[in-house]
Amino acid sequence: MRTSLRIDHIVLATPDLATTVADIAERLGVAPVPGGAHVGRGTYNALLGLGGHTYLEIIGPDPAQPEPAHPRPFGIDELERSRLVAWCVAPRRPLESVVSDAIESGFDPGPIESMSRRRPDGVLLEWCLTFPPSGPDSVLPFLIDWRDSPHPTTDLPIGGQLVGLDLVHPSPRRIDSILTAIADPATLGDDESVVTLNEGSEALVSARIRGASGTVVLD
């Protein structure tokens, strides 16, 4: 059976949001736009479309918020440079079903949590998700369901096309079996997956984006 992974977005974490936004704008020729604040988490994001229902999220500290009670997500507080830290899949199936299949395959994505943020135009976005895995499993995606909210790509500028998401892991067969478990059955017309998986000594994720001036690699 063919399977399909719908990549919702990739996450570029940074210690300085403004600097990284300017860098991405220069490299792709299109400026990411403000997304919104994650109140209480001490972060703010900027977004850029990558074709279809896929986008780039750049997330960093929000200077307008007080220091959060807990460390910022994605290890932002320890970063010295921007890093591609996660990728997200939007299954067609209910998240509860996907989580159950993942656990059966030997990977626990963790609990499903509800989150929200308000866009600069005042629209409230609400969604539920699992949180990104850490350690060697960090090459695996986290899962999202946007519920009834408009998808972030609805009005985003397009900075390029995500043409490759490259995963490296010491145990690629295990990772492949988990990705198969969380994937949806492919339907006629589904795009071929842009995900590649190779064996290596450590867990790594990188993305290739084809822009107006060539291919940009984020790692």
N, CA, C and O of each residue as an XYZ file, in Angstrom:
876
protein
N       0.839     -1.200      0.000
C       0.000      0.000      0.000
C       0.876      1.253      0.000
O       1.789      1.368      0.817
N       0.608      2.183     -0.900
C       1.337      3.440     -0.910
C       0.862      4.311      0.256
O      -0.306      4.264      0.643
N       1.776      5.102      0.804
C       1.422      5.988      1.906
C       1.826      7.418      1.578
O       2.632      7.666      0.681
N       1.248      8.350      2.325
C       1.463      9.764      2.069
C       1.686     10.505      3.382
O       0.928     10.336      4.337
N       2.726     11.322      3.423
C       2.983     12.199      4.567
C       2.710     13.635      4.128
O       3.417     14.172      3.275
N       1.692     14.252      4.706
C       1.383     15.644      4.361
C       2.207     16.554      5.266
O       1.881     16.738      6.439
N       3.259     17.111      4.722
C       4.112     17.988      5.521
C       3.410     19.328      5.697
O       3.170     20.051      4.730
N       3.087     19.645      6.938
C       2.389     20.894      7.247
C       3.377     22.056      7.299
O       3.176     23.085      6.654
N       4.442     21.879      8.072
C       5.455     22.945      8.116
C       6.768     22.414      8.663
O       6.826     21.347      9.273
N       7.811     23.180      8.432
C       9.117     22.906      9.013
C       9.452     24.065      9.941
O       9.015     25.195      9.723
N      10.228     23.776     10.976
C      10.460     24.753     12.046
C      11.937     25.133     12.106
O      12.800     24.288     12.342
N      12.208     26.401     11.893
C      13.551     26.955     12.020
C      13.585     27.787     13.296
O      12.979     28.857     13.354
N      14.288     27.305     14.318
C      14.381     28.029     15.593
C      15.595     28.937     15.577
O      16.601     28.630     14.937
N      15.501     30.044     16.275
C      16.568     31.039     16.234
C      16.668     31.789     17.552
O      15.662     31.962     18.240
N      17.868     32.239     17.918
C      17.992     33.081     19.109
C      17.613     34.532     18.840
O      17.443     35.309     19.780
N      17.476     34.914     17.547
C      17.164     36.298     17.174
C      16.248     36.276     15.963
O      16.712     36.097     14.837
N      14.959     36.456     16.184
C      13.974     36.316     15.123
C      14.202     37.318     13.993
O      14.174     36.941     12.822
N      14.424     38.572     14.325
C      14.563     39.601     13.293
C      15.745     39.313     12.376
O      15.644     39.477     11.160
N      16.860     38.886     12.950
C      18.054     38.596     12.149
C      17.807     37.434     11.203
O      18.187     37.493     10.034
N      17.168     36.372     11.701
C      16.922     35.198     10.869
C      15.888     35.489      9.794
O      16.020     35.001      8.672
N      14.874     36.265     10.104
C      13.885     36.659      9.094
C      14.572     37.417      7.956
O      14.292     37.168      6.783
N      15.474     38.343      8.304
C      16.197     39.101      7.280
C      17.076     38.180      6.444
O      17.191     38.364      5.232
N      17.697     37.191      7.082
C      18.554     36.249      6.358
C      17.747     35.408      5.374
O      18.165     35.226      4.230
N      16.606     34.898      5.802
C      15.762     34.098      4.919
C      15.238     34.954      3.769
O      15.171     34.490      2.631
N      14.871     36.187      4.057
C      14.392     37.087      3.004
C      15.463     37.307      1.944
O      15.159     37.353      0.752
N      16.710     37.443      2.372
C      17.804     37.645      1.415
C      18.064     36.381      0.608
O      18.303     36.455     -0.597
N      18.019     35.223      1.260
C      18.361     33.976      0.578
C      17.264     33.512     -0.377
O      17.568     32.942     -1.425
N      16.004     33.742     -0.039
C      14.901     33.288     -0.878
C      14.274     34.394     -1.711
O      13.515     34.122     -2.642
N      14.589     35.643     -1.381
C      14.069     36.754     -2.161
C      12.657     37.168     -1.800
O      12.076     38.024     -2.467
N      12.086     36.569     -0.745
C      10.741     36.899     -0.273
C      10.793     36.977      1.239
O      11.356     36.096      1.889
N      10.215     38.017      1.800
C      10.287     38.215      3.248
C       9.203     37.425      3.980
O       8.030     37.519      3.618
N       9.571     36.647      5.006
C       8.552     36.042      5.877
C       7.719     37.130      6.542
O       8.194     38.245      6.759
N       6.479     36.798      6.862
C       5.579     37.770      7.476
C       5.335     37.401      8.936
O       5.444     36.231      9.302
N       5.003     38.391      9.778
C       4.741     38.091     11.191
C       3.605     37.086     11.330
O       2.589     37.170     10.639
N       3.800     36.131     12.243
C       2.762     35.146     12.519
C       1.967     35.532     13.745
O       0.785     35.864     13.647
N       2.608     35.490     14.898
C       1.942     35.863     16.129
C       2.720     35.378     17.335
O       3.693     34.634     17.208
N       2.281     35.807     18.502
C       2.953     35.452     19.747
C       2.344     34.198     20.355
O       1.140     33.963     20.250
N       3.191     33.395     20.993
C       2.734     32.265     21.793
C       2.780     32.741     23.250
O       3.801     32.639     23.929
N       1.658     33.254     23.692
C       1.596     33.921     24.993
C       1.916     32.940     26.112
O       1.361     31.842     26.164
N       2.811     33.341     27.002
C       3.225     32.522     28.124
C       4.415     31.639     27.818
O       5.064     31.128     28.731
N       4.710     31.455     26.531
C       5.854     30.631     26.135
C       7.065     31.478     25.764
O       8.163     30.957     25.567
N       6.854     32.797     25.669
C       7.972     33.702     25.412
C       8.473     33.695     23.983
O       9.611     34.087     23.724
N       7.635     33.251     23.044
C       8.078     33.161     21.656
C       7.125     33.892     20.708
O       5.968     34.166     21.025
N       7.668     34.189     19.544
C       6.928     34.825     18.450
C       7.403     34.155     17.176
O       8.533     33.671     17.119
N       6.553     34.117     16.143
C       7.018     33.482     14.921
C       6.775     34.345     13.689
O       6.008     35.307     13.714
N       7.452     33.969     12.622
C       7.240     34.545     11.297
C       7.088     33.382     10.336
O       7.676     32.321     10.544
N       6.295     33.575      9.274
C       5.920     32.478      8.399
C       6.168     32.804      6.934
O       6.127     33.964      6.523
N       6.427     31.753      6.150
C       6.642     31.916      4.716
C       6.137     30.659      4.012
O       6.494     29.547      4.400
N       5.314     30.825      2.987
C       4.777     29.689      2.265
C       5.838     28.950      1.470
O       6.757     29.554      0.916
N       5.693     27.621      1.423
C       6.625     26.774      0.672
C       5.897     25.947     -0.385
O       6.367     24.876     -0.769
N       4.774     26.431     -0.846
C       4.007     25.731     -1.864
C       2.934     24.858     -1.257
O       3.175     24.172     -0.264
N       1.744     24.877     -1.849
C       0.634     24.073     -1.341
C       0.292     24.438      0.093
O       0.235     25.616      0.446
N       0.063     23.418      0.922
C      -0.268     23.634      2.331
C       0.957     23.392      3.212
O       0.844     22.833      4.303
N       2.118     23.813      2.737
C       3.354     23.663      3.504
C       3.978     25.043      3.695
O       3.967     25.876      2.789
N       4.520     25.266      4.884
C       5.135     26.567      5.144
C       6.338     26.428      6.068
O       6.535     25.406      6.725
N       7.121     27.478      6.092
C       8.262     27.591      6.996
C       7.855     28.430      8.194
O       7.346     29.541      8.044
N       8.083     27.893      9.380
C       7.888     28.668     10.613
C       9.257     29.014     11.178
O      10.074     28.130     11.434
N       9.499     30.298     11.371
C      10.702     30.770     12.048
C      10.261     31.219     13.433
O       9.397     32.087     13.557
N      10.842     30.642     14.465
C      10.389     30.934     15.823
C      11.571     31.346     16.687
O      12.641     30.738     16.638
N      11.356     32.397     17.482
C      12.414     32.897     18.349
C      11.842     33.631     19.543
O      10.623     33.718     19.689
N      12.696     34.158     20.394
C      12.232     34.872     21.584
C      11.393     36.094     21.212
O      11.679     36.790     20.237
N      10.367     36.334     21.999
C       9.503     37.502     21.815
C       9.904     38.578     22.823
O       9.644     38.426     24.016
N      10.541     39.673     22.359
C      10.987     40.707     23.298
C       9.836     41.441     23.982
O      10.046     42.132     24.979
N       8.617     41.295     23.449
C       7.470     41.965     24.049
C       6.906     41.195     25.233
O       6.069     41.724     25.964
N       7.345     39.957     25.440
C       6.851     39.157     26.560
C       7.892     39.103     27.674
O       9.091     39.188     27.409
N       7.438     38.961     28.914
C       8.394     38.743     30.005
C       9.043     37.377     29.868
O       8.554     36.529     29.122
N      10.127     37.161     30.573
C      10.767     35.854     30.555
C       9.764     34.788     30.990
O       9.124     34.940     32.030
N       9.618     33.721     30.222
C       8.637     32.688     30.580
C       9.066     31.915     31.818
O      10.241     31.891     32.184
N       8.082     31.285     32.452
C       8.360     30.505     33.659
C       9.147     29.243     33.346
O       9.847     28.708     34.206
N       9.027     28.766     32.101
C       9.717     27.546     31.693
C      10.588     27.841     30.472
O      10.364     28.839     29.788
N      11.572     26.994     30.188
C      12.409     27.221     29.005
C      11.557     27.313     27.740
O      10.542     26.628     27.607
N      11.981     28.159     26.827
C      11.277     28.277     25.557
C      11.400     26.972     24.773
O      12.377     26.243     24.938
N      10.414     26.671     23.919
C      10.452     25.410     23.164
C      11.595     25.375     22.159
O      12.200     26.398     21.840
N      11.871     24.180     21.675
C      12.886     23.935     20.629
C      14.305     24.297     21.066
O      15.180     24.501     20.224
N      14.539     24.376     22.377
C      15.879     24.695     22.851
C      16.343     26.086     22.472
O      17.545     26.336     22.375
N      15.410     26.987     22.259
C      15.730     28.329     21.777
C      16.692     29.055     22.715
O      17.571     29.786     22.257
N      16.534     28.861     24.006
C      17.361     29.592     24.971
C      18.837     29.209     24.878
O      19.701     29.972     25.311
N      19.134     28.034     24.316
C      20.525     27.585     24.223
C      21.125     27.763     22.834
O      22.311     27.496     22.639
N      20.338     28.205     21.874
C      20.824     28.319     20.501
C      21.816     29.455     20.331
O      21.670     30.523     20.924
N      22.826     29.207     19.513
C      23.769     30.257     19.130
C      23.568     30.687     17.681
O      24.065     31.732     17.260
N      22.835     29.872     16.920
C      22.501     30.208     15.538
C      21.159     29.570     15.215
O      20.663     28.734     15.971
N      20.580     29.963     14.099
C      19.325     29.338     13.691
C      19.568     27.884     13.322
O      20.621     27.544     12.783
N      18.591     27.022     13.613
C      18.699     25.599     13.321
C      17.334     25.059     12.907
O      16.304     25.448     13.458
N      17.342     24.159     11.928
C      16.120     23.440     11.591
C      15.911     22.379     12.668
O      16.676     21.419     12.753
N      14.892     22.550     13.478
C      14.749     21.720     14.674
C      13.600     20.714     14.604
O      13.560     19.774     15.398
N      12.672     20.892     13.676
C      11.520     19.990     13.667
C      10.760     20.104     12.355
O      10.914     21.062     11.598
N       9.926     19.081     12.111
C       8.985     19.155     10.999
C       7.665     18.568     11.467
O       7.614     17.768     12.401
N       6.618     18.976     10.809
C       5.272     18.679     11.291
C       4.437     18.076     10.167
O       4.498     18.518      9.020
N       3.660     17.063     10.520
C       2.778     16.379      9.576
C       1.333     16.609      9.984
O       1.002     16.571     11.169
N       0.469     16.847      8.997
C      -0.966     17.016      9.240
C      -1.713     15.814      8.682
O      -2.089     15.823      7.510
N      -1.938     14.780      9.484
C      -2.622     13.574      8.984
C      -4.066     13.860      8.607
O      -4.696     14.771      9.144
N      -4.577     13.069      7.677
C      -6.001     13.149      7.340
C      -6.846     12.429      8.387
O      -8.034     12.714      8.539
N      -6.234     11.507      9.099
C      -6.946     10.748     10.124
C      -6.959     11.524     11.445
O      -6.151     12.436     11.621
N      -7.852     11.186     12.373
C      -7.831     11.806     13.702
C      -6.489     11.564     14.386
O      -5.911     10.485     14.258
N      -6.000     12.554     15.102
C      -4.702     12.419     15.744
C      -4.663     11.248     16.721
O      -3.632     10.589     16.858
N      -5.785     10.983     17.404
C      -5.812      9.873     18.353
C      -5.482      8.552     17.649
O      -4.775      7.709     18.203
N      -5.994      8.379     16.433
C      -5.729      7.167     15.671
C      -4.268      7.088     15.253
O      -3.659      6.019     15.302
N      -3.708      8.220     14.841
C      -2.311      8.242     14.409
C      -1.382      7.961     15.584
O      -0.419      7.207     15.453
N      -1.672      8.569     16.734
C      -0.861      8.331     17.924
C      -0.904      6.857     18.312
O       0.121      6.275     18.667
N      -2.084      6.258     18.244
C      -2.214      4.841     18.579
C      -1.370      3.977     17.635
O      -0.698      3.047     18.080
N      -1.405      4.283     16.339
C      -0.616      3.517     15.373
C       0.877      3.713     15.607
O       1.666      2.782     15.445
N       1.262      4.937     15.991
C       2.675      5.212     16.261
C       3.159      4.409     17.463
O       4.242      3.825     17.429
N       2.363      4.381     18.516
C       2.734      3.628     19.713
C       2.880      2.147     19.386
O       3.794      1.483     19.874
N       1.979      1.637     18.561
C       2.055      0.228     18.170
C       3.338     -0.064     17.388
O       3.853     -1.182     17.420
N       3.853      0.962     16.679
C       5.080      0.778     15.900
C       6.339      0.948     16.748
O       7.447      0.715     16.266
N       6.172      1.354     18.015
C       7.320      1.504     18.900
C       7.723      2.928     19.187
O       8.792      3.166     19.749
N       6.879      3.898     18.807
C       7.186      5.315     19.044
C       5.992      5.982     19.691
O       4.877      5.910     19.175
N       6.222      6.636     20.828
C       5.150      7.348     21.525
C       5.284      8.845     21.258
O       6.206      9.472     21.780
N       4.384      9.442     20.454
C       4.470     10.877     20.163
C       4.128     11.765     21.344
O       4.332     12.978     21.286
N       3.604     11.171     22.428
C       3.233     11.959     23.589
C       1.787     12.407     23.526
O       1.075     12.080     22.576
N       1.341     13.158     24.536
C      -0.060     13.570     24.601
C      -0.412     14.591     23.526
O       0.459     15.288     23.005
N      -1.689     14.668     23.207
C      -2.206     15.668     22.272
C      -2.628     16.884     23.081
O      -3.450     16.779     23.991
N      -2.069     18.026     22.749
C      -2.337     19.255     23.501
C      -3.042     20.278     22.600
O      -2.880     20.266     21.380
N      -3.814     21.149     23.219
C      -4.470     22.241     22.502
C      -3.656     23.514     22.647
O      -3.131     23.802     23.723
N      -3.552     24.282     21.560
C      -2.821     25.549     21.571
C      -3.585     26.584     20.757
O      -4.524     26.255     20.031
N      -3.168     27.835     20.888
C      -3.781     28.911     20.112
C      -2.821     30.085     20.028
O      -1.910     30.219     20.845
N      -3.032     30.920     19.047
C      -2.352     32.210     18.962
C      -3.238     33.139     18.140
O      -4.051     32.693     17.332
N      -3.066     34.427     18.362
C      -3.846     35.405     17.622
C      -2.976     36.044     16.551
O      -1.892     36.548     16.845
N      -3.447     36.025     15.316
C      -2.706     36.632     14.226
C      -2.677     38.149     14.394
O      -3.488     38.706     15.133
N      -1.744     38.822     13.711
C      -1.707     40.294     13.805
C      -3.017     40.963     13.396
O      -3.311     42.070     13.847
N      -3.821     40.290     12.531
C      -5.101     40.885     12.119
C      -6.228     40.573     13.092
O      -7.383     40.917     12.841
N      -5.897     39.921     14.202
C      -6.884     39.648     15.231
C      -7.545     38.291     15.152
O      -8.252     37.909     16.085
N      -7.345     37.545     14.075
C      -7.964     36.228     13.934
C      -7.310     35.247     14.912
O      -6.086     35.144     14.982
N      -8.147     34.531     15.662
C      -7.651     33.549     16.613
C      -7.525     32.197     15.926
O      -8.496     31.680     15.372
N      -6.325     31.629     15.964
C      -6.088     30.291     15.447
C      -6.034     29.315     16.615
O      -5.370     29.573     17.619
N      -6.731     28.199     16.481
C      -6.735     27.167     17.519
C      -6.444     25.823     16.867
O      -6.999     25.499     15.816
N      -5.578     25.049     17.491
C      -5.203     23.763     16.927
C      -4.825     22.809     18.048
O      -4.692     23.212     19.204
N      -4.656     21.550     17.699
C      -4.134     20.580     18.647
C      -2.952     19.872     18.000
O      -2.888     19.735     16.779
N      -2.026     19.428     18.826
C      -0.794     18.852     18.307
C      -0.119     17.984     19.347
O      -0.431     18.045     20.536
N       0.814     17.176     18.872
C       1.763     16.517     19.759
C       3.029     17.361     19.731
O       3.228     18.147     18.804
N       3.876     17.210     20.727
C       5.078     18.032     20.767
C       6.245     17.327     20.081
O       6.304     16.097     20.065
N       7.174     18.101     19.513
C       8.287     17.502     18.767
C       9.105     16.551     19.625
O       9.405     16.862     20.777
N       9.471     15.397     19.079
C      10.314     14.458     19.828
C      11.723     14.998     19.967
O      12.140     15.871     19.206
N      12.452     14.479     20.938
C      13.817     14.941     21.178
C      14.783     13.768     21.092
O      14.376     12.619     20.922
N      16.066     14.077     21.213
C      17.078     13.030     21.170
C      17.149     12.376     19.800
O      16.885     13.035     18.793
N      17.502     11.081     19.736
C      17.621     10.390     18.447
C      16.326     10.383     17.642
O      16.358     10.295     16.415
N      15.173     10.474     18.337
C      13.896     10.478     17.623
C      13.534     11.853     17.058
O      12.443     12.029     16.516
N      14.429     12.818     17.177
C      14.131     14.177     16.702
C      13.988     14.245     15.184
O      13.522     15.258     14.661
N      14.378     13.190     14.465
C      14.166     13.177     13.015
C      12.702     12.868     12.671
O      12.286     13.048     11.526
N      11.923     12.407     13.653
C      10.518     12.099     13.422
C       9.667     13.355     13.537
O      10.021     14.271     14.279
N       8.555     13.413     12.821
C       7.719     14.618     12.872
C       6.823     14.652     14.099
O       6.554     13.621     14.715
N       6.365     15.847     14.446
C       5.240     15.944     15.355
C       3.976     16.101     14.508
O       4.060     16.296     13.296
N       2.823     16.017     15.135
C       1.541     15.910     14.433
C       0.654     17.095     14.779
O       0.697     17.604     15.899
N      -0.154     17.535     13.812
C      -1.016     18.696     14.043
C      -2.371     18.513     13.389
O      -2.499     17.854     12.357
N      -3.386     19.113     14.014
C      -4.731     19.200     13.453
C      -5.201     20.641     13.669
O      -5.331     21.096     14.805
N      -5.454     21.350     12.566
C      -5.833     22.760     12.654
C      -7.303     22.958     12.984
O      -7.781     24.091     13.045
N      -8.012     21.882     13.194
C      -9.439     21.958     13.548
C     -10.172     22.819     12.515
O     -10.066     22.574     11.314
N     -10.913     23.824     12.984
C     -11.692     24.665     12.069
C     -10.998     25.985     11.754
O     -11.589     26.855     11.115
N      -9.758     26.143     12.191
C      -9.040     27.386     11.931
C      -8.590     27.461     10.476
O      -8.331     26.429      9.856
N      -8.495     28.664      9.926
C      -7.921     28.788      8.582
C      -6.459     28.368      8.611
O      -5.734     28.691      9.552
N      -6.027     27.649      7.584
C      -4.646     27.193      7.564
C      -3.718     28.386      7.366
O      -4.050     29.300      6.611
N      -2.564     28.395      8.028
C      -1.648     29.536      7.903
C      -1.239     29.862      6.470
O      -0.906     31.012      6.180
N      -1.253     28.880      5.565
C      -0.822     29.161      4.196
C      -1.850     29.941      3.392
O      -1.567     30.366      2.272
N      -3.043     30.134      3.952
C      -4.126     30.764      3.197
C      -3.708     32.099      2.582
O      -4.054     32.397      1.439
N      -2.971     32.892      3.338
C      -2.612     34.227      2.838
C      -1.118     34.522      2.974
O      -0.718     35.678      3.114
N      -0.293     33.465      2.932
C       1.148     33.675      3.059
C       1.798     33.959      1.705
O       1.369     33.415      0.687
N       2.830     34.807      1.685
C       3.640     34.921      0.471
C       4.409     33.617      0.251
O       4.767     32.935      1.211
N       4.658     33.277     -1.001
C       5.362     32.039     -1.335
C       6.840     32.351     -1.548
O       7.205     33.129     -2.430
N       7.678     31.732     -0.729
C       9.113     31.973     -0.824
C       9.854     30.949     -1.647
O      11.022     31.146     -1.983
N       9.182     29.848     -1.980
C       9.828     28.784     -2.733
C       9.052     27.501     -2.592
O       7.923     27.499     -2.102
N       9.654     26.405     -3.022
C       9.030     25.094     -2.968
C       9.898     24.155     -2.142
O      11.098     24.034     -2.389
N       9.296     23.494     -1.165
C      10.028     22.482     -0.417
C      10.232     21.273     -1.325
O       9.277     20.565     -1.643
N      11.469     21.037     -1.740
C      11.741     19.949     -2.685
C      12.397     18.741     -2.024
O      12.493     17.678     -2.636
N      12.846     18.893     -0.788
C      13.462     17.767     -0.123
C      13.565     17.960      1.368
O      13.974     19.021      1.840
N      13.195     16.931      2.114
C      13.409     16.896      3.555
C      14.269     15.668      3.799
O      13.808     14.540      3.626
N      15.506     15.877      4.198
C      16.490     14.808      4.262
C      16.761     14.408      5.715
O      17.205     15.220      6.527
N      16.486     13.150      6.017
C      16.650     12.610      7.362
C      17.840     11.661      7.387
O      18.034     10.870      6.465
N      18.632     11.746      8.449
C      19.749     10.836      8.666
C      19.590     10.248     10.060
O      19.308     10.977     11.011
N      19.769      8.933     10.190
C      19.578      8.291     11.486
C      20.395      7.003     11.546
O      20.562      6.328     10.531
N      20.910      6.654     12.740
C      21.676      5.399     12.856
C      20.848      4.143     12.584
O      21.397      3.107     12.209
N      19.518      4.233     12.774
C      18.642      3.071     12.552
C      17.527      3.445     11.576
O      16.375      3.596     11.984
N      17.855      3.594     10.307
C      16.854      4.074      9.343
C      15.665      3.135      9.172
O      14.564      3.599      8.877
N      15.856      1.821      9.349
C      14.731      0.900      9.194
C      13.667      1.155     10.250
O      12.472      1.110      9.956
N      14.099      1.425     11.486
C      13.134      1.726     12.545
C      12.376      3.011     12.216
O      11.152      3.060     12.342
N      13.092      4.041     11.801
C      12.455      5.315     11.466
C      11.473      5.134     10.315
O      10.380      5.700     10.332
N      11.860      4.349      9.317
C      10.984      4.116      8.168
C       9.696      3.421      8.595
O       8.618      3.753      8.102
N       9.801      2.462      9.504
C       8.598      1.745      9.940
C       7.659      2.670     10.711
O       6.439      2.543     10.609
N       8.222      3.600     11.482
C       7.386      4.548     12.227
C       6.716      5.527     11.268
O       5.530      5.824     11.415
N       7.464      6.027     10.293
C       6.875      6.945      9.310
C       5.748      6.271      8.546
O       4.739      6.906      8.241
N       5.908      5.010      8.238
C       4.846      4.270      7.558
C       3.613      4.157      8.441
O       2.487      4.245      7.953
N       3.820      3.963      9.735
C       2.696      3.821     10.664
C       1.886      5.097     10.800
O       0.665      5.042     10.939
N       2.550      6.248     10.762
C       1.820      7.503     10.966
C       1.317      8.111      9.659
O       0.552      9.075      9.679
N       1.737      7.559      8.534
C       1.323      8.093      7.240
C      -0.119      7.713      6.934
O      -0.668      6.776      7.512
N      -0.722      8.463      6.009
C      -2.049      8.147      5.512
C      -1.929      7.263      4.279
O      -0.933      7.340      3.561
N      -2.932      6.421      4.023
C      -2.958      5.725      2.734
C      -2.978      6.755      1.606
O      -3.744      7.718      1.656
N      -2.152      6.559      0.608
C      -2.078      7.514     -0.494
C      -3.312      7.390     -1.381
O      -3.827      6.294     -1.603
N      -3.775      8.528     -1.883
C      -4.892      8.541     -2.817
C      -4.408      9.022     -4.173
O      -3.345      9.633     -4.284
N      -5.182      8.746     -5.188
C      -4.808      9.133     -6.536
C      -4.589     10.640     -6.595
O      -5.444     11.418     -6.171
N      -3.447     11.041     -7.120
C      -3.142     12.458     -7.235
C      -2.261     12.976     -6.129
O      -1.792     14.112     -6.204
N      -2.016     12.171     -5.088
C      -1.093     12.607     -4.037
C       0.293     12.835     -4.621
O       0.765     12.062     -5.454
N       0.935     13.903     -4.174
C       2.309     14.145     -4.588
C       3.216     13.086     -3.967
O       2.950     12.584     -2.875
N       4.294     12.755     -4.684
C       5.271     11.850     -4.109
C       5.955     12.526     -2.931
O       6.170     13.738     -2.935
N       6.292     11.739     -1.934
C       6.912     12.280     -0.732
C       8.256     12.920     -1.054
O       9.024     12.403     -1.865
N       8.529     14.043     -0.413
C       9.820     14.705     -0.584
C      10.799     14.252      0.500
O      11.909     14.775      0.592
N      10.392     13.285      1.316
C      11.219     12.839      2.440
C      12.181     11.744      1.979
O      11.769     10.761      1.362
N      13.474     11.927      2.289
C      14.460     10.880      2.059
C      15.065     10.484      3.403
O      15.157     11.302      4.318
N      15.472      9.231      3.512
C      15.993      8.695      4.766
C      17.259      7.907      4.485
O      17.267      6.993      3.661
N      18.329      8.271      5.178
C      19.611      7.598      4.989
C      20.230      7.250      6.337
O      19.877      7.831      7.363
N      21.155      6.298      6.320
C      21.846      5.883      7.538
C      23.037      6.797      7.804
O      23.764      7.172      6.884
N      23.228      7.150      9.071
C      24.367      7.971      9.475
C      24.634      7.787     10.952
O      23.861      7.129     11.648
N      25.711      8.358     11.433
C      26.120      8.141     12.813
C      25.302      8.923     13.825
O      25.306      8.590     15.010
N      24.596      9.962     13.376
C      23.774     10.748     14.293
C      22.480     11.161     13.610
O      22.352     11.090     12.387
N      21.516     11.597     14.430
C      20.214     12.002     13.910
C      20.275     13.438     13.404
O      20.607     14.352     14.159
N      19.955     13.636     12.128
C      20.023     14.955     11.508
C      18.818     15.170     10.597
O      18.290     14.229     10.003
N      18.395     16.429     10.499
C      17.326     16.812      9.583
C      17.769     18.049      8.811
O      18.306     18.985      9.404
N      17.555     18.066      7.515
C      17.811     19.257      6.706
C      16.722     19.378      5.653
O      16.081     18.391      5.291
N      16.520     20.593      5.167
C      15.481     20.845      4.173
C      16.075     21.572      2.986
O      16.943     22.433      3.135
N      15.592     21.211      1.792
C      15.994     21.890      0.567
C      14.790     22.645      0.007
O      13.735     22.063     -0.243
N      14.968     23.946     -0.182
C      13.905     24.808     -0.690
C      14.369     25.428     -2.003
O      15.412     26.081     -2.055
N      13.601     25.222     -3.051
C      13.931     25.807     -4.343
C      13.287     27.187     -4.451
O      12.064     27.318     -4.509
N      14.143     28.218     -4.478
C      13.675     29.581     -4.591
C      13.991     30.175     -5.956
O      14.449     29.480     -6.863
N      13.740     31.453     -6.082
C      13.925     32.110     -7.368
C      15.384     32.123     -7.818
O      15.663     32.169     -9.016
N      16.322     32.083     -6.856
C      17.738     32.173     -7.195
C      18.469     30.857     -7.018
O      19.700     30.832     -7.020
N      17.741     29.763     -6.864
C      18.377     28.464     -6.679
C      17.889     27.770     -5.435
O      16.890     28.173     -4.839
N      18.592     26.726     -5.040
C      18.189     25.913     -3.890
C      18.880     26.374     -2.618
O      20.098     26.552     -2.584
N      18.093     26.562     -1.587
C      18.579     26.959     -0.267
C      18.450     25.768      0.669
O      17.410     25.110      0.702
N      19.504     25.491      1.429
C      19.485     24.381      2.389
C      19.397     24.947      3.798
O      20.167     25.830      4.176
N      18.446     24.428      4.571
C      18.302     24.786      5.984
C      18.647     23.550      6.804
O      18.117     22.468      6.552
N      19.535     23.709      7.786
C      19.896     22.581      8.648
C      20.108     23.075     10.072
O      20.420     22.282     10.960
